[in-house]
């Protein structure tokens, strides 16, 4: 009986502790449930015949796993597949789950992949509800928008998808689908912000929709022989920055039915784009092979260039272009040597010479390509300093001067301080001078001009 006061004391001490632990546990559970509702990405993993959503571990709450069971619905194909799901701020779920008829469980302790604990249920989040369509990517032009999403297969429980779009996100209208059952919104306005969403209807006529997305249509489109454009700034009204161009904007150009080459942007004009090939089309050629004098102009390389590009049937002929052939010295100033001009008018390329160095020469058979100029290289950052040029200007070159990769390539420009040499880009990423009749180092790297079209509806 003398011990009773001690027991009372223990009870008074222990009970508040227990109560405190209970409160902490409740807070933890509530915090955990709140954390679950945040925008998190989970990975679905399979252990034996059960599927789990592996969460990012929170250092404070030690989040364990979300378990998915298909107790709520059992149909063919109803189990989730491995992949990603997303739970947003409102508790909506989307991702690579074929049907969201599952119960979710949350455990505040770490759950072993071998011993599965399902004694701490969070409750049903979704039941008999189709997967919210997951937007994979969009293909945009100046007048169309193609929104791609997961396919509706028979066993997924999805009866149909419906596409909605519009300029007002609160008043979207139903759009069309293409032959591949993807959303295709046509006859749009260039440089306009559009909103769109995808909705899925289950076999039980339950409807769920993706979040509303937005995208701005482009100002321009490129010819269909242009593929794999690396930077879409080229198609926008604002255009690409000088830094974008120097970093390199690449595209593949199908020059004819059989040949495709990589090209980089060097000039972005209002209606056209100038591109330089990513490698030499001709590895080694002389600037002029009959005389070591730049006043005869680039006769040899222009004739070779016209010949090797003559079958580029997809590439437009250069209509009008003129380049002053008077050379520049090391400082960039014009000098006393060089040819008069390269003049392209009405698709006829004429090399104009001083009368002491022959008659004007018409270059045949075609005017589909030209050469980079020293001025264009300056605009892109090139100097005589090694590595000053953008990387794309001197890739696929080698200082070894092997049969596999050439040393450099000729520019259209000559040395104004000396009649013996002309400018080139070297493997070291700088501008340099070589004798015009030296044909074992430099090659030919074509520059072409392609249109960009603005088709405002």
LINHU-V109260 format. One record per pair of residues at least 24 apart in sequence whose ideal C-beta (glycine too) atoms are under 10 Angstrom apart, sorted by sequence separation. I is the first residue (numbers start at 0). J is the second residue. If there is no record, write none. Layout:
<<I J> <I J>>
//
This chain:
<<41 65> <43 67> <74 98> <77 101> <101 125> <102 126> <168 192> <170 194> <171 195> <191 215> <192 216> <226 250> <227 251> <243 267> <248 272> <250 274> <252 276> <280 304> <319 343> <320 344> <407 431> <409 433> <34 59> <35 60> <99 124> <100 125> <101 126> <130 155> <132 157> <166 191> <168 193> <169 194> <171 196> <173 198> <190 215> <191 216> <225 250> <226 251> <227 252> <239 264> <249 274> <281 306> <318 343> <319 344> <406 431> <31 57> <34 60> <39 65> <41 67> <72 98> <74 100> <99 125> <100 126> <129 155> <130 156> <166 192> <167 193> <168 194> <189 215> <190 216> <191 217> <225 251> <226 252> <241 267> <248 274> <251 277> <254 280> <281 307> <317 343> <318 344> <319 345> <324 350> <343 369> <400 426> <407 433> <409 435> <30 57> <33 60> <35 62> <52 79> <71 98> <72 99> <73 100> <98 125> <99 126> <100 127> <101 128> <129 156> <130 157> <166 193> <167 194> <168 195> <189 216> <190 217> <191 218> <224 251> <225 252> <226 253> <240 267> <280 307> <297 324> <316 343> <317 344> <318 345> <319 346> <324 351> <398 425> <399 426> <406 433> <34 62> <50 78> <51 79> <71 99> <72 100> <99 127> <100 128> <128 156> <129 157> <132 160> <146 174> <165 193> <166 194> <168 196> <188 216> <189 217> <190 218> <224 252> <225 253> <239 267> <249 277> <280 308> <296 324> <318 346> <320 348> <321 349> <324 352> <341 369> <396 424> <398 426> <30 59> <31 60> <49 78> <50 79> <67 96> <69 98> <71 100> <72 101> <96 125> <98 127> <99 128> <100 129> <127 156> <129 158> <132 161> <150 179> <151 180> <164 193> <165 194> <187 216> <189 218> <190 219> <221 250> <224 253> <238 267> <316 345> <317 346> <318 347> <324 353> <341 370> <381 410> <396 425> <397 426> <398 427> <30 60> <31 61> <35 65> <48 78> <50 80> <70 100> <71 101> <72 102> <98 128> <99 129> <100 130> <132 162> <144 174> <146 176> <147 177> <150 180> <164 194> <165 195> <187 217> <189 219> <222 252> <223 253> <224 254> <238 268> <247 277> <294 324> <316 346> <321 351> <396 426> <31 62> <50 81> <52 83> <69 100> <70 101> <71 102> <98 129> <99 130> <129 160> <145 176> <150 181> <163 194> <164 195> <165 196> <189 220> <221 252> <222 253> <224 255> <233 264> <238 269> <293 324> <315 346> <316 347> <317 348> <341 372> <393 424> <395 426> <396 427> <409 440> <410 441> <27 59> <28 60> <31 63> <52 84> <54 86> <67 99> <69 101> <70 102> <92 124> <97 129> <98 130> <99 131> <145 177> <147 179> <148 180> <163 195> <164 196> <184 216> <224 256> <227 259> <229 261> <232 264> <276 308> <294 326> <316 348> <392 424> <393 425> <394 426> <396 428> <408 440> <409 441> <27 60> <45 78> <68 101> <69 102> <91 124> <92 125> <96 129> <97 130> <148 181> <162 195> <163 196> <164 197> <226 259> <239 272> <293 326> <393 426> <406 439> <407 440> <408 441> <409 442> <27 61> <45 79> <52 86> <67 101> <68 102> <90 124> <91 125> <96 130> <143 177> <145 179> <147 181> <148 182> <162 196> <163 197> <227 261> <229 263> <230 264> <233 267> <376 410> <393 427> <394 428> <405 439> <406 440> <407 441> <408 442> <409 443> <410 444> <43 78> <45 80> <66 101> <67 102> <68 103> <90 125> <95 130> <96 131> <146 181> <147 182> <161 196> <162 197> <163 198> <224 259> <226 261> <229 264> <232 267> <375 410> <393 428> <405 440> <406 441> <407 442> <408 443> <409 444> <411 446> <43 79> <45 81> <65 101> <66 102> <67 103> <68 104> <92 128> <94 130> <145 181> <146 182> <147 183> <161 197> <162 198> <228 264> <374 410> <375 411> <376 412> <388 424> <392 428> <393 429> <405 441> <406 442> <408 444> <43 80> <44 81> <66 103> <67 104> <91 128> <93 130> <94 131> <96 133> <145 182> <146 183> <160 197> <161 198> <171 208> <225 262> <371 408> <373 410> <374 411> <375 412> <388 425> <392 429> <405 442> <407 444> <408 445> <43 81> <65 103> <66 104> <86 124> <92 130> <93 131> <95 133> <144 182> <145 183> <146 184> <160 198> <161 199> <370 408> <371 409> <372 410> <373 411> <374 412> <390 428> <392 430> <404 442> <405 443> <42 81> <43 82> <65 104> <66 105> <92 131> <93 132> <94 133> <144 183> <145 184> <159 198> <160 199> <161 200> <233 272> <370 409> <371 410> <372 411> <373 412> <388 427> <389 428> <400 439> <405 444> <42 82> <43 83> <52 92> <64 104> <65 105> <66 106> <91 131> <93 133> <143 183> <144 184> <145 185> <159 199> <160 200> <171 211> <274 314> <298 338> <301 341> <370 410> <371 411> <372 412> <373 413> <385 425> <387 427> <388 428> <400 440> <41 82> <42 83> <43 84> <63 104> <64 105> <65 106> <93 134> <143 184> <144 185> <158 199> <159 200> <294 335> <296 337> <297 338> <370 411> <371 412> <373 414> <381 422> <385 426> <386 427> <387 428> <388 429> <41 83> <42 84> <52 94> <63 105> <64 106> <142 184> <143 185> <157 199> <158 200> <159 201> <169 211> <294 336> <296 338> <331 373> <369 411> <370 412> <373 415> <383 425> <385 427> <386 428> <387 429> <388 430> <40 83> <41 84> <62 105> <63 106> <138 181> <142 185> <143 186> <144 187> <156 199> <157 200> <158 201> <159 202> <168 211> <293 336> <294 337> <295 338> <296 339> <305 348> <331 374> <381 424> <384 427> <385 428> <386 429> <387 430> <40 84> <41 85> <52 96> <62 106> <63 107> <66 110> <87 131> <142 186> <143 187> <155 199> <157 201> <158 202> <168 212> <190 234> <271 315> <292 336> <293 337> <294 338> <296 340> <297 341> <304 348> <384 428> <385 429> <39 84> <40 85> <41 86> <61 106> <62 107> <63 108> <64 109> <65 110> <137 182> <138 183> <139 184> <140 185> <142 187> <156 201> <157 202> <158 203> <161 206> <163 208> <168 213> <189 234> <190 235> <293 338> <294 339> <296 341> <327 372> <384 429> <396 441> <39 85> <40 86> <50 96> <61 107> <62 108> <63 109> <64 110> <84 130> <85 131> <135 181> <141 187> <142 188> <155 201> <156 202> <158 204> <163 209> <165 211> <189 235> <190 236> <271 317> <292 338> <320 366> <327 373> <331 377> <376 422> <382 428> <383 429> <384 430> <396 442> <38 85> <39 86> <60 107> <61 108> <62 109> <63 110> <64 111> <84 131> <137 184> <140 187> <141 188> <142 189> <155 202> <156 203> <158 205> <159 206> <161 208> <164 211> <189 236> <190 237> <225 272> <301 348> <322 369> <326 373> <327 374> <376 423> <381 428> <382 429> <383 430> <38 86> <39 87> <61 109> <63 111> <64 112> <85 133> <134 182> <139 187> <141 189> <149 197> <151 199> <158 206> <163 211> <164 212> <302 350> <317 365> <318 366> <322 370> <373 421> <376 424> <380 428> <381 429> <382 430> <383 431> <396 444> <37 86> <38 87> <52 101> <66 115> <68 117> <84 133> <140 189> <141 190> <142 191> <144 193> <146 195> <148 197> <151 200> <153 202> <156 205> <160 209> <225 274> <301 350> <316 365> <317 366> <320 369> <323 372> <373 422> <381 430> <383 432> <395 444> <36 86> <37 87> <38 88> <66 116> <83 133> <132 182> <141 191> <146 196> <147 197> <149 199> <157 207> <164 214> <219 269> <316 366> <317 367> <322 372> <327 377> <372 422> <373 423> <35 86> <36 87> <37 88> <38 89> <41 92> <43 94> <50 101> <52 103> <54 105> <64 115> <66 117> <79 130> <82 133> <144 195> <146 197> <148 199> <219 270> <221 272> <260 311> <287 338> <314 365> <315 366> <316 367> <317 368> <323 374> <331 382> <371 422> <373 424> <36 88> <42 94> <43 95> <52 104> <64 116> <71 123> <97 149> <258 310> <298 350> <315 367> <316 368> <317 369> <322 374> <371 423> <392 444> <36 89> <37 90> <38 91> <41 94> <42 95> <43 96> <51 104> <52 105> <56 109> <63 116> <66 119> <70 123> <96 149> <219 272> <255 308> <257 310> <258 311> <297 350> <314 367> <329 382> <330 383> <371 424> <376 429> <377 430> <36 90> <40 94> <66 120> <71 125> <72 126> <95 149> <139 193> <254 308> <256 310> <258 312> <259 313> <296 350> <298 352> <309 363> <310 364> <311 365> <313 367> <314 368> <329 383> <376 430> <35 90> <36 91> <66 121> <71 126> <72 127> <94 149> <97 152> <255 310> <257 312> <258 313> <295 350> <296 351> <309 364> <310 365> <312 367> <63 119> <65 121> <70 126> <71 127> <72 128> <98 154> <100 156> <254 310> <255 311> <256 312> <296 352> <306 362> <308 364> <309 365> <311 367> <67 124> <71 128> <97 154> <98 155> <99 156> <254 311> <255 312> <256 313> <295 352> <296 353> <305 362> <306 363> <308 365> <310 367> <311 368> <373 430> <97 155> <98 156> <137 195> <253 311> <254 312> <255 313> <294 352> <295 353> <302 360> <304 362> <305 363> <306 364> <307 365> <308 366> <309 367> <51 110> <53 112> <65 124> <96 155> <97 156> <98 157> <252 311> <253 312> <254 313> <255 314> <294 353> <298 357> <301 360> <305 364> <306 365> <308 367> <309 368> <97 157> <253 313> <254 314> <296 356> <302 362> <305 365> <307 367> <308 368> <51 112> <134 195> <148 209> <252 313> <253 314> <294 355> <295 356> <296 357> <301 362> <302 363> <304 365> <305 366> <307 368> <308 369> <134 196> <252 314> <294 356> <295 357> <298 360> <301 363> <302 364> <304 366> <305 367> <49 112> <134 197> <146 209> <293 356> <294 357> <296 359> <304 367> <305 368> <46 110> <51 115> <132 196> <133 197> <292 356> <296 360> <298 362> <304 368> <305 369> <46 111> <47 112> <131 196> <132 197> <295 360> <297 362> <301 366> <304 369> <46 112> <47 113> <49 115> <131 197> <132 198> <133 199> <146 212> <290 356> <304 370> <46 113> <131 198> <132 199> <301 368> <35 103> <44 112> <47 115> <49 117> <131 199> <146 214> <301 369> <46 115> <129 198> <130 199> <301 370> <35 105> <129 199> <144 214> <300 370> <341 411> <34 105> <128 199> <129 200> <130 201> <144 215> <375 446> <129 201> <144 216> <32 105> <128 201> <129 202> <143 216> <297 370> <370 443> <371 444> <31 105> <127 201> <129 203> <142 216> <143 217> <370 444> <371 445> <372 446> <31 106> <32 107> <80 155> <127 202> <128 203> <129 204> <132 207> <134 209> <137 212> <139 214> <141 216> <142 217> <337 412> <338 413> <368 443> <370 445> <371 446> <31 107> <76 152> <127 203> <129 205> <131 207> <132 208> <133 209> <134 210> <139 215> <140 216> <141 217> <337 413> <368 444> <369 445> <370 446> <28 105> <30 107> <76 153> <77 154> <128 205> <129 206> <130 207> <131 208> <132 209> <137 214> <139 216> <140 217> <141 218> <143 220> <336 413> <337 414> <368 445> <369 446> <75 153> <76 154> <77 155> <127 205> <128 206> <129 207> <131 209> <134 212> <139 217> <141 219> <142 220> <336 414> <337 415> <367 445> <368 446> <369 447> <28 107> <75 154> <76 155> <77 156> <126 205> <128 207> <130 209> <131 210> <140 219> <141 220> <334 413> <336 415> <368 447> <369 448> <27 107> <74 154> <75 155> <76 156> <125 205> <140 220> <334 414> <335 415> <336 416> <367 447> <368 448> <74 155> <75 156> <139 220> <140 221> <334 415> <335 416> <336 417> <337 418> <367 448> <74 156> <125 207> <333 415> <334 416> <335 417> <336 418> <24 107> <332 415> <333 416> <334 417> <335 418> <336 419> <72 156> <331 415> <332 416> <334 418> <336 420> <337 421> <327 412> <329 414> <330 415> <35 121> <326 412> <327 413> <328 414> <329 415> <330 416> <224 311> <324 411> <325 412> <326 413> <327 414> <328 415> <329 416> <31 119> <36 124> <224 312> <225 313> <280 368> <324 412> <325 413> <326 414> <327 415> <328 416> <329 417> <32 121> <35 124> <224 313> <322 411> <323 412> <324 413> <326 415> <327 416> <328 417> <31 121> <32 122> <223 313> <224 314> <322 412> <325 415> <326 416> <28 119> <222 313> <324 415> <326 417> <139 231> <222 314> <276 368> <326 418> <28 121> <141 234> <222 315> <275 368> <140 234> <141 235> <274 368> <326 420> <139 234> <141 236> <275 370> <276 371> <326 421> <327 422> <273 369> <275 371> <326 422> <273 371> <331 430> <275 375> <100 201> <329 430> <99 201> <273 375> <98 201> <100 203> <327 430> <329 432> <98 202> <275 379> <328 432> <100 205> <304 409> <99 205> <265 371> <326 432> <265 372> <99 207> <300 408> <301 409> <266 375> <300 409> <265 375> <299 409> <300 410> <301 411> <265 376> <300 411> <266 378> <297 409> <254 367> <265 378> <266 379> <282 395> <297 410> <93 207> <254 368> <265 379> <277 391> <282 396> <297 411> <92 207> <93 208> <277 392> <296 411> <297 412> <91 207> <93 209> <263 379> <275 391> <278 394> <279 395> <297 413> <91 208> <93 210> <275 392> <277 394> <278 395> <279 396> <283 400> <296 413> <91 209> <277 395> <278 396> <282 400> <295 413> <91 210> <276 395> <282 401> <283 402> <293 412> <294 413> <282 402> <293 413> <89 210> <282 403> <284 405> <292 413> <293 414> <300 421> <282 404> <283 405> <293 415> <87 210> <282 405> <283 406> <286 409> <295 418> <265 389> <281 405> <282 406> <284 408> <285 409> <286 410> <293 417> <294 418> <297 421> <85 210> <279 404> <283 408> <284 409> <286 411> <293 418> <296 421> <263 389> <265 391> <278 404> <279 405> <282 408> <287 413> <292 418> <293 419> <263 390> <264 391> <265 392> <278 405> <279 406> <281 408> <286 413> <291 418> <292 419> <293 420> <74 202> <263 391> <279 407> <280 408> <281 409> <290 418> <291 419> <292 420> <293 421> <320 448> <262 391> <263 392> <279 408> <291 420> <293 422> <317 446> <261 391> <278 408> <279 409> <317 447> <318 448> <72 203> <263 394> <314 445> <317 448> <276 408> <315 447> <316 448> <245 378> <261 394> <275 408> <314 447> <315 448> <244 378> <245 379> <261 395> <286 420> <287 421> <311 445> <313 447> <314 448> <315 449> <244 379> <245 380> <286 421> <300 435> <308 443> <314 449> <315 450> <244 380> <285 421> <286 422> <299 435> <307 443> <311 447> <313 449> <241 378> <286 423> <298 435> <299 436> <308 445> <241 379> <297 435> <300 438> <307 445> <241 380> <293 432> <296 435> <299 438> <303 442> <304 443> <308 447> <295 435> <303 443> <304 444> <293 434> <294 435> <295 436> <300 441> <304 445> <247 389> <249 391> <292 434> <293 435> <300 442> <301 443> <304 446> <245 388> <246 389> <247 390> <248 391> <291 434> <292 435> <293 436> <300 443> <245 389> <246 390> <247 391> <291 435> <292 436> <299 443> <244 389> <245 390> <246 391> <247 392> <290 435> <291 436> <245 391> <289 435> <290 436> <291 437> <297 443> <244 391> <245 392> <247 394> <286 433> <287 434> <288 435> <289 436> <285 433> <286 434> <287 435> <288 436> <275 424> <285 434> <286 435> <287 436> <288 437> <285 435> <286 436> <288 438> <285 436> <286 437> <287 438> <285 437> <286 438> <285 438> <283 437> <284 438> <285 439> <283 438> <284 439> <285 440> <286 441> <283 439> <284 440> <285 441> <283 440> <284 441> <282 440> <283 441> <284 442> <282 441> <283 442> <284 443> <281 441> <282 442> <283 443> <281 442> <282 443> <279 441> <280 442> <281 443> <279 442> <280 443> <281 444> <278 442> <279 443> <280 444> <281 445> <279 444> <280 445> <278 444> <279 445> <276 443> <277 444> <276 444> <275 444> <276 445> <275 445> <276 446> <274 445> <275 446> <276 447> <274 446> <275 447> <273 446> <274 447> <273 447> <274 448> <272 447> <273 448> <274 449> <272 448> <273 449> <271 448> <272 449> <271 449> <272 450> <271 450> <272 451> <266 446> <268 448> <270 450> <271 451> <265 446> <270 451> <266 448> <268 450> <269 451> <270 452> <262 445> <268 451> <270 453> <262 446> <267 451> <269 453> <260 445> <262 447> <260 447> <262 449> <254 445> <254 447> <252 447> <252 449> <250 449> <234 451> <236 453> <233 451> <234 453> <225 449> <224 449> <225 451> <222 449> <221 449> <222 450> <221 450> <222 451> <220 450> <221 451> <222 452> <219 450> <220 451> <221 452> <219 451> <220 452> <218 451> <219 452> <220 453> <217 451> <218 452> <219 453> <220 454> <218 453> <219 454> <217 453> <218 455> <190 453> <189 453> <189 454> <190 455> <189 455> <188 455> <189 456> <188 456> <187 456> <186 456> <185 456> <141 451> <141 452> <141 453> <142 454> <141 454> <142 455> <140 454> <141 455> <142 456> <141 456>>
//
